[in-house]
Amino acid sequence: MPEELRRSVAFRGAHFVQCRLDGVVIRDCDVTGLQIVDSLVHDVSVSGDLRHVVVNDVDVTAYVEGELDRRHLERVLVREAETPDACRRLWPHVAELWAGTLRRARQLLEALLQQRVGDEWPFVETQRHLLFCSDAWVGSAVLEEDRPYHPLGYPDSGYPPEKAAELGLTLDARPTLDEVLRAREARAAVVGRVIAELDDDGFRRICGRRPSPEYPDQEYTVGRCLRVVLREEIEHRRYTERDLVALDHR
């Protein structure tokens, strides 16, 4: 019987020969070095951080990244946001893109916005995740607020629930879209103010705190934190636009 395995290393280095793996879902996993050889690879969907992905002896990584950049120019703008001025130009553009997506989403029933498409986050849950991202990377790391995390924030799916509770997050909450958007708008105003007031020295400043206790103990500059927020915004909007197509059909 199919089962769900979490945080397992049981299959590291394993070889599957003449096995039925159709319908297998691999999510939030490290598959570095994965090889699929002489197999039926039909109706396969792959998403994630792609590096040196070879299909039938052809490295398709650059093609995939180039096609995504062609369809979503904002991806390029985020990568090039290496100065406060670049962030200032990009932040209102991201807000404008989301405004269009929200107008489209509001044409659907609230119940649909609470539904998953495949195994992806529902629309409302995605908004909760972006709230957490801004709280973590700006409220906590950049501003070092005493209580940076809104209770409706939703971290990465692999974040330990007990650690999320310690941050004051209510993962099992079922808020409406408007409730989440009010929190999102309040935090967006804070992020916008930080970007508006930023100078070059502030952009390079090393933050005195991590986004959350579960993040690696690394060097987090203000510029790096802001780029993470911008990247999360544009990538999750891309996923959302894709899923709204499926919700339209429902």
C-alpha positions as CSV (number, residue, x, y, z in Angstrom):
1,M,0.0,0.0,0.0
2,P,1.4,3.5,-0.9
3,E,2.6,5.4,2.2
4,E,3.9,8.9,2.9
5,L,7.5,9.1,4.1
6,R,8.8,12.2,5.8
7,R,12.3,13.2,6.7
8,S,13.6,9.7,5.7
9,V,17.1,8.8,4.4
10,A,16.1,5.2,3.8
11,F,16.3,5.5,0.0
12,R,19.6,7.5,-0.3
13,G,21.7,5.8,-2.9
14,A,19.1,3.2,-3.7
15,H,18.6,1.6,-7.1
16,F,15.1,0.9,-8.4
17,V,15.2,-1.7,-11.2
18,Q,12.0,-2.7,-13.1
19,C,9.8,-1.2,-10.4
20,R,6.4,0.4,-10.7
21,L,6.9,4.0,-9.6
22,D,4.0,5.6,-11.6
23,G,2.1,8.1,-9.5
24,V,5.0,8.7,-7.1
25,V,5.1,12.2,-5.7
26,I,8.4,13.7,-4.5
27,R,8.0,16.9,-2.7
28,D,10.4,19.1,-0.8
29,C,13.2,16.5,-1.2
30,D,16.9,16.6,-2.1
31,V,17.2,14.5,-5.3
32,T,20.7,15.6,-6.2
33,G,22.3,13.0,-8.5
34,L,18.9,11.4,-9.3
35,Q,19.1,9.3,-12.5
36,I,16.2,8.0,-14.5
37,V,17.6,5.6,-17.1
38,D,15.8,3.8,-20.0
39,S,12.4,4.3,-18.3
40,L,8.9,5.4,-19.4
41,V,8.9,9.1,-18.5
42,H,5.4,10.0,-19.6
43,D,3.3,12.9,-18.2
44,V,6.0,13.9,-15.7
45,S,6.0,17.2,-14.0
46,V,9.1,18.7,-12.4
47,S,9.4,21.9,-10.4
48,G,12.1,23.3,-8.1
49,D,15.6,24.6,-8.0
50,L,17.0,23.2,-11.3
51,R,20.7,22.9,-11.8
52,H,22.3,20.8,-14.6
53,V,19.1,18.9,-15.5
54,V,19.9,16.6,-18.4
55,V,17.1,15.0,-20.5
56,N,18.2,12.5,-23.2
57,D,21.8,13.8,-23.0
58,V,20.6,17.5,-23.4
59,D,21.1,19.9,-20.6
60,V,17.7,21.7,-20.5
61,T,18.4,23.9,-17.5
62,A,19.2,27.1,-19.5
63,Y,16.2,26.6,-21.8
64,V,13.8,26.2,-18.9
65,E,15.2,29.3,-17.0
66,G,15.2,31.3,-20.2
67,E,11.6,30.5,-21.0
68,L,10.5,31.4,-17.5
69,D,12.3,34.7,-17.7
70,R,10.7,35.4,-21.1
71,R,7.2,34.7,-19.6
72,H,7.9,36.5,-16.3
73,L,10.3,39.4,-16.7
74,E,10.0,40.2,-13.0
75,R,12.2,37.2,-12.3
76,V,15.0,39.0,-14.0
77,L,14.3,42.2,-12.2
78,V,14.5,40.4,-8.8
79,R,17.9,38.9,-9.7
80,E,19.2,42.3,-10.7
81,A,17.8,44.0,-7.5
82,E,21.3,44.7,-6.1
83,T,20.7,48.2,-5.0
84,P,18.1,50.1,-2.9
85,D,16.9,52.0,-6.0
86,A,16.3,48.7,-7.8
87,C,14.2,47.5,-4.9
88,R,12.3,50.7,-4.9
89,R,11.5,50.4,-8.6
90,L,10.5,46.7,-8.2
91,W,8.3,46.8,-5.1
92,P,5.4,48.8,-6.6
93,H,5.6,46.7,-9.7
94,V,5.2,43.5,-7.6
95,A,2.2,45.1,-5.8
96,E,0.6,46.0,-9.2
97,L,1.0,42.4,-10.4
98,W,-0.6,41.0,-7.3
99,A,-3.4,43.5,-7.6
100,G,-4.3,42.0,-11.0
101,T,-4.1,38.5,-9.6
102,L,-6.4,39.4,-6.7
103,R,-9.0,40.9,-9.0
104,R,-9.0,37.7,-10.9
105,A,-9.2,35.6,-7.7
106,R,-12.1,37.6,-6.3
107,Q,-14.2,36.6,-9.3
108,L,-14.3,33.1,-7.8
109,L,-16.2,31.8,-4.8
110,E,-14.4,32.0,-1.5
111,A,-14.8,28.2,-1.1
112,L,-12.7,27.7,-4.2
113,L,-9.9,29.9,-2.9
114,Q,-9.7,27.6,0.1
115,Q,-9.3,24.5,-2.1
116,R,-6.1,22.8,-3.1
117,V,-5.1,22.4,-6.8
118,G,-3.3,19.1,-6.9
119,D,-1.3,19.1,-3.7
120,E,-0.4,22.8,-3.8
121,W,-1.4,25.4,-1.2
122,P,-4.9,26.9,-1.7
123,F,-4.9,30.6,-2.7
124,V,-5.7,31.8,0.9
125,E,-2.9,29.6,2.3
126,T,-0.4,31.1,-0.2
127,Q,-1.3,34.5,1.1
128,R,-0.6,33.3,4.6
129,H,2.8,32.0,3.5
130,L,3.7,35.3,2.0
131,L,2.7,37.0,5.2
132,F,5.0,34.8,7.1
133,C,7.9,35.5,4.6
134,S,7.6,39.2,5.1
135,D,7.3,38.8,8.9
136,A,10.3,36.6,9.0
137,W,12.7,38.3,6.6
138,V,11.7,41.9,7.4
139,G,9.9,42.0,10.7
140,S,12.3,39.6,12.4
141,A,15.6,39.8,10.5
142,V,15.7,43.4,9.4
143,L,13.7,45.2,12.0
144,E,14.2,42.8,14.9
145,E,10.7,43.4,16.2
146,D,9.7,41.9,19.6
147,R,6.8,40.0,18.1
148,P,7.3,39.9,14.3
149,Y,5.0,37.0,13.4
150,H,1.3,37.4,12.7
151,P,-0.7,34.4,14.0
152,L,-2.1,33.7,10.5
153,G,1.4,33.4,9.0
154,Y,2.2,30.0,7.4
155,P,5.8,28.9,7.1
156,D,7.3,26.4,4.6
157,S,5.6,23.0,4.6
158,G,8.6,21.3,6.2
159,Y,8.6,23.7,9.2
160,P,8.1,21.8,12.5
161,P,4.6,22.5,13.8
162,E,5.8,22.7,17.4
163,K,8.4,25.3,16.4
164,A,5.7,27.2,14.5
165,A,3.6,27.3,17.6
166,E,6.5,28.7,19.6
167,L,6.5,31.6,17.1
168,G,2.8,32.2,17.9
169,L,1.6,30.9,14.6
170,T,-1.8,29.2,14.4
171,L,-1.3,26.7,11.5
172,D,-4.8,25.1,11.8
173,A,-6.6,28.5,11.5
174,R,-9.1,28.8,8.7
175,P,-9.2,32.6,8.0
176,T,-11.1,34.2,5.2
177,L,-9.2,35.8,2.3
178,D,-10.0,39.3,3.6
179,E,-8.7,38.5,7.1
180,V,-5.3,37.4,5.6
181,L,-5.2,40.3,3.2
182,R,-5.6,42.8,6.0
183,A,-2.6,41.4,7.7
184,R,-0.7,41.2,4.4
185,E,-1.4,44.9,3.6
186,A,-0.3,46.0,7.0
187,R,3.1,44.2,6.6
188,A,3.4,45.3,3.0
189,A,3.2,48.9,4.2
190,V,6.1,48.2,6.6
191,V,8.2,46.6,3.9
192,G,7.5,49.5,1.6
193,R,8.6,52.0,4.2
194,V,11.8,50.0,4.8
195,I,12.6,50.0,1.1
196,A,11.7,53.7,0.7
197,E,14.1,54.8,3.5
198,L,17.0,52.5,2.6
199,D,20.4,53.8,1.6
200,D,23.5,51.9,0.4
201,D,25.0,51.3,3.8
202,G,21.6,50.1,5.1
203,F,21.3,47.8,2.2
204,R,24.6,46.1,3.0
205,R,24.0,46.0,6.8
206,I,24.3,42.6,8.4
207,C,21.1,41.7,10.3
208,G,21.5,40.9,14.0
209,R,18.9,38.2,13.9
210,R,17.9,35.3,11.7
211,P,14.5,35.3,9.9
212,S,13.4,32.6,12.5
213,P,15.2,30.3,14.9
214,E,14.9,27.4,12.4
215,Y,16.9,29.2,9.6
216,P,20.6,28.4,9.2
217,D,23.1,30.5,11.2
218,Q,24.4,32.5,8.3
219,E,25.1,36.1,7.3
220,Y,21.9,37.8,6.4
221,T,22.2,41.3,4.9
222,V,19.3,43.6,4.6
223,G,19.6,43.4,0.8
224,R,19.5,39.6,0.8
225,C,16.4,39.7,3.0
226,L,14.6,42.0,0.8
227,R,15.4,40.0,-2.3
228,V,14.1,36.9,-0.7
229,V,10.8,38.7,0.0
230,L,10.6,39.9,-3.6
231,R,11.5,36.5,-5.0
232,E,8.8,34.8,-2.9
233,E,6.2,37.3,-4.0
234,I,6.8,36.8,-7.7
235,E,7.3,33.0,-7.7
236,H,4.2,32.3,-5.6
237,R,2.2,34.7,-7.8
238,R,3.4,32.6,-10.8
239,Y,2.2,29.4,-9.1
240,T,-1.1,31.1,-8.1
241,E,-1.8,32.3,-11.7
242,R,-1.3,28.7,-12.8
243,D,-3.7,27.3,-10.2
244,L,-6.3,29.9,-10.9
245,V,-6.7,28.4,-14.4
246,A,-7.7,25.1,-12.8
247,L,-10.0,26.8,-10.3
248,D,-11.7,28.6,-13.2
249,H,-12.8,25.2,-14.6
250,R,-14.2,24.1,-11.3
